[in-house]
Amino acid sequence: VLHQRVASTASPVHLPVGSSGTYAPVNLNFESATLDNAYLVVNSVASAPATLNPDNVFRVNRTWRVEPVGITDFTYDIELVYSDGEFNSPGDASSLLPAKYSGGEWYKPTGSDFTTGIEQGTASINTGTNTVTWSGLTTFSDFVIVGEAPNALPVDMVSFTAKCNGQITQLEWVTASEVNSQEFQVERSRDGQTWTSIAVIPAAGTSNDFITYNYEEERTGLRYYRLVQVDFDGEYEIFGPLAVNCEVENNAVSVYPNPSNGDFTVQIESKENLGQTGFSISDATGKLVHQGQMDIKAGTNSVYLSTAFEKGVYLIRIHDQFGAFNIGKVTIN
């Protein structure tokens, strides 16, 4: 899994990913976006998602997953690079188009022959460079490349969303119909790879009505969530994952004395055991001046620093391997 910082919308973002011995990079250009400690979480696997209709036989056997953190109000263009050796079956490469699965729904380029899916943006293919480009996108998640055909891109759920309300992570999903549906298992992960079941929500069984489900928990920092919808016969389908980064309360990171003469203590209040966690200190220009590690446990944690910093205001970032989750300030007199 690649975590790529996004410092500005002025320059394209190159995402060097791949798997199974195949290089399958992604190039992304933001037309507009609001950035706040922004980065992209990217992964690529050599298989199509289980939610893709098997009738779409001619396709590239690869899925690109791109999730934003700290990026809002965005419109972007994406370029996916594929390999001829990953075609699922013989076919006309010029018919290939991108499709994407986001929040339980399939999206397709405007004007494509796919019989279902939400239209968004425009797409093209360059068979000479093995690149597919999709412009004018306003959602992220799983990308695939499929031979254009009058087949369905199945929609089993109207929406699946995750948002923050302070330190509370709120999940909501809406179904338009259910058949033989027993339950929804809510799973959480810190790295998008290892999942823990945190709740089981009974499903409606069989229904033709719109039904809204909700789940929330108090959880700070970057987390991934997904749903496992289980039928009474044991069949299941996975929706997501979604990435969400809820801020911790303002006093979670404190510094004393503040202002300081250069000797100060950084105190961190944590609601969970985070283990070995990095911290960094940068000056007002963004230049890194100090970094270190501390073992953060549930409760109060502190580290004493004796520095020779010049006078000014410094930012203290507390972050694990998935990105900064809080920021404090210290003034040096």
C-alpha positions in Angstrom: 0.0 0.0 0.0 1.4 3.4 -1.1 0.8 6.5 1.0 1.6 9.5 -1.3 1.6 13.0 0.1 -0.2 15.7 -2.0 1.4 19.1 -1.3 -0.2 21.1 -4.1 -2.8 20.8 -6.9 -0.5 22.6 -9.2 1.5 19.5 -10.2 0.4 16.0 -11.3 0.7 13.2 -8.8 2.6 10.1 -9.9 1.7 6.9 -8.0 4.2 4.1 -8.7 2.2 0.9 -7.9 1.8 -2.6 -9.2 1.7 -6.2 -8.1 2.5 -9.8 -9.2 5.5 -8.6 -11.1 3.6 -6.1 -13.2 4.2 -2.3 -13.0 0.8 -0.6 -13.2 1.2 3.1 -12.2 -1.4 5.7 -11.8 -1.1 9.4 -12.7 -3.5 11.8 -11.2 -4.1 15.5 -11.8 -6.4 17.6 -9.5 -8.4 20.2 -11.4 -9.4 21.6 -8.1 -9.3 20.5 -4.4 -9.0 21.6 -0.8 -5.9 20.1 0.9 -5.4 19.7 4.6 -2.4 17.4 5.5 -3.4 15.6 2.3 -2.3 12.3 1.0 -3.5 9.4 -1.2 -3.7 5.8 -0.1 -3.1 3.6 -3.2 -3.0 -0.1 -3.8 -3.2 -2.3 -7.0 -4.0 -6.0 -7.2 -3.9 -8.4 -10.1 -7.6 -9.3 -10.1 -11.0 -7.7 -10.9 -13.3 -7.0 -7.9 -15.9 -9.6 -7.1 -18.6 -7.0 -7.5 -17.9 -6.7 -11.3 -20.5 -8.5 -13.5 -18.8 -11.7 -14.8 -20.6 -11.0 -18.2 -17.9 -8.4 -18.8 -15.5 -11.1 -19.9 -13.0 -8.8 -21.8 -11.2 -6.8 -19.2 -7.9 -6.1 -17.6 -7.4 -8.4 -14.6 -6.4 -5.6 -12.2 -8.0 -3.3 -9.7 -6.6 0.1 -8.6 -7.8 1.4 -5.3 -7.2 5.1 -4.6 -8.5 6.7 -1.4 -8.1 10.4 -0.4 -7.3 11.6 3.1 -7.4 15.3 3.9 -8.7 16.1 0.4 -12.1 17.6 -0.1 -14.1 19.5 -2.7 -12.1 17.8 -5.5 -12.4 17.3 -9.2 -9.6 15.3 -10.9 -8.4 13.4 -13.9 -6.8 9.9 -13.6 -4.6 7.9 -16.0 -4.3 4.1 -15.5 -1.5 2.2 -17.1 -2.2 -1.5 -18.0 -0.3 -4.4 -19.4 -1.4 -6.5 -22.5 -0.5 -9.6 -20.5 -3.3 -9.0 -18.0 -6.2 -9.3 -20.4 -8.8 -11.8 -19.2 -9.6 -13.0 -22.7 -9.0 -12.0 -26.3 -10.7 -8.8 -27.4 -10.5 -5.4 -29.1 -8.3 -3.2 -26.9 -9.8 -0.1 -28.4 -13.1 -0.9 -26.7 -11.6 -0.7 -23.3 -13.0 1.9 -20.9 -12.5 2.6 -17.2 -15.2 1.9 -14.6 -15.2 2.5 -10.9 -16.9 1.1 -7.7 -17.4 3.7 -5.0 -19.6 3.6 -1.9 -21.6 0.6 -3.1 -22.2 2.0 -6.6 -20.7 1.6 -10.0 -19.7 4.6 -12.1 -19.1 4.7 -15.8 -17.9 7.4 -18.3 -20.6 9.5 -19.9 -21.8 8.0 -23.2 -20.5 4.4 -22.6 -22.6 1.4 -23.6 -22.7 -0.1 -20.1 -26.4 -0.5 -19.2 -26.1 0.4 -15.5 -23.9 2.7 -13.5 -23.8 6.4 -12.7 -22.4 8.6 -15.5 -19.4 10.7 -14.4 -16.8 12.5 -16.5 -15.4 11.4 -19.9 -12.9 8.7 -20.8 -10.5 7.7 -23.6 -7.9 5.0 -24.4 -4.5 5.1 -26.0 -3.7 1.6 -27.1 -0.2 2.7 -28.2 0.8 3.6 -24.6 -1.6 1.2 -22.8 -3.2 4.1 -20.9 -6.8 4.8 -20.1 -7.7 8.4 -19.1 -10.8 9.5 -17.2 -11.5 13.2 -16.7 -13.9 15.2 -14.5 -14.2 12.7 -11.6 -15.6 13.7 -8.2 -15.4 10.4 -6.3 -12.7 7.9 -5.5 -12.3 4.2 -4.8 -11.8 1.0 -6.9 -10.9 1.4 -10.6 -11.1 -1.2 -13.3 -10.6 -1.4 -17.1 -13.4 -3.2 -19.0 -14.2 -3.8 -22.6 -17.2 -1.6 -23.5 -20.3 -3.8 -24.0 -24.1 -3.5 -23.3 -23.7 -5.3 -20.0 -24.6 -4.3 -16.4 -22.2 -3.0 -13.8 -24.2 -4.4 -10.8 -25.5 -2.0 -8.2 -26.4 -3.9 -5.0 -26.4 -0.8 -2.7 -27.5 2.8 -3.1 -24.8 4.3 -1.0 -22.2 3.6 1.7 -20.6 6.6 3.3 -18.3 7.4 6.3 -17.9 10.9 7.9 -16.6 12.5 11.0 -18.7 14.3 13.7 -15.9 15.5 15.9 -14.3 12.4 17.2 -17.2 10.2 16.2 -17.0 8.1 13.0 -20.4 7.8 11.4 -21.2 5.1 8.9 -24.4 5.1 6.8 -25.5 2.7 4.1 -28.7 2.6 2.1 -30.2 -0.4 0.2 -32.9 -0.2 -2.4 -33.8 -3.9 -2.2 -32.6 -7.0 -0.4 -33.1 -10.7 -1.0 -32.3 -13.3 1.6 -30.1 -10.8 3.4 -29.2 -11.9 7.0 -26.8 -9.3 8.3 -24.2 -6.6 7.7 -20.8 -7.1 9.4 -19.0 -3.8 10.0 -15.2 -4.2 9.9 -12.4 -1.8 10.7 -8.7 -1.7 9.8 -5.7 0.5 10.5 -3.9 -0.5 7.3 -6.5 -1.5 4.8 -5.2 -5.1 4.9 -6.0 -6.7 8.3 -9.7 -6.4 9.3 -11.5 -6.7 12.6 -15.2 -7.2 13.0 -16.6 -4.5 15.3 -20.4 -4.8 14.9 -23.1 -7.0 13.4 -26.2 -5.2 12.1 -29.3 -7.4 11.3 -30.5 -7.0 7.7 -34.0 -6.8 6.4 -34.2 -10.3 4.9 -36.2 -9.6 1.8 -37.4 -6.1 1.0 -38.2 -3.8 -1.9 -38.1 -0.6 0.1 -35.3 1.9 0.6 -33.7 1.1 4.0 -31.1 3.2 5.8 -28.6 1.6 8.2 -26.3 3.5 10.6 -23.3 2.6 12.8 -21.0 5.0 14.8 -18.1 4.8 17.1 -15.7 7.1 18.9 -12.4 6.6 17.0 -9.7 9.1 16.1 -7.0 9.0 13.4 -7.0 7.3 10.0 -9.1 4.2 9.8 -10.7 2.1 7.1 -14.2 0.6 7.2 -16.0 -1.9 5.1 -19.2 -3.9 5.1 -19.6 -7.6 4.7 -23.2 -8.3 3.6 -24.1 -12.0 4.5 -27.0 -13.9 3.1 -28.9 -16.7 5.0 -27.3 -19.2 2.7 -23.8 -18.1 3.7 -23.0 -16.1 0.5 -21.5 -12.7 1.1 -20.4 -9.5 -0.6 -17.9 -6.9 0.5 -18.6 -3.1 0.2 -15.8 -0.6 0.6 -13.4 0.0 2.1 -13.8 3.7 2.9 -11.0 5.7 4.5 -11.9 8.3 7.3 -9.6 10.4 9.5 -11.5 12.0 12.4 -9.6 14.6 14.4 -8.8 14.3 18.0 -10.0 16.9 20.5 -8.0 20.1 20.7 -6.2 19.4 24.0 -5.1 15.9 22.9 -1.6 17.3 22.2 -0.4 19.9 24.7 3.0 21.5 25.3 4.4 23.0 28.6 5.8 25.4 29.4 4.5 27.2 26.4 6.1 29.7 25.5 9.4 27.9 26.2 13.1 28.7 26.2 13.8 25.5 24.2 13.2 22.9 27.0 9.6 21.6 27.0 7.4 18.6 27.4 5.0 17.3 24.7 2.0 15.6 26.3 -0.4 13.4 24.4 -3.8 12.1 25.6 -4.8 8.9 23.7 -7.9 6.9 23.9 -6.2 3.7 22.7 -2.8 2.0 22.5 -1.1 3.2 19.4 2.3 1.5 20.0 5.4 3.0 18.5 4.3 6.3 17.0 6.4 9.0 15.3 6.4 12.7 16.0 8.0 15.5 14.1 8.6 19.2 14.7 8.8 21.8 11.8 9.3 25.5 11.8 6.9 28.1 10.3 8.3 27.5 6.8 7.6 23.8 7.0 11.3 22.8 7.4 11.7 19.7 9.6 13.9 20.4 12.6 13.4 17.4 14.8 11.8 14.0 14.7 11.5 11.0 17.1 9.5 8.0 18.3 7.4 7.3 21.4 5.4 4.4 22.6 1.8 5.8 23.0 -0.5 3.9 25.3 -4.1 4.7 26.3 -4.1 7.6 28.7 -1.5 10.3 29.2 1.9 10.1 27.5 4.7 12.6 27.5 8.2 13.2 26.1 10.7 15.8 27.4 12.8 17.7 24.8 15.8 19.9 25.3 16.4 21.9 22.1 18.4 24.8 20.7 15.6 26.0 18.3 15.7 29.6 17.2 12.9 32.0 18.3 9.6 31.3 16.6 6.5 29.1 16.4 6.9 25.4 15.7 4.4 22.8 14.7 4.4 19.4 16.4 2.9 16.6 14.4 2.0 13.2 16.0 1.6 10.6 13.3 1.7 6.8 12.8 2.7 5.1 9.5 -0.7 6.2 8.0 -0.3 10.0 8.4 -0.5 12.9 10.9 -3.5 12.6 13.2 -3.0 15.7 15.4 -1.0 18.9 15.5 0.3 21.0 18.5 2.2 24.3 18.6 5.1 25.6 20.7 6.5 29.1 20.8 10.3 29.5 21.5 11.2 32.8 23.1 
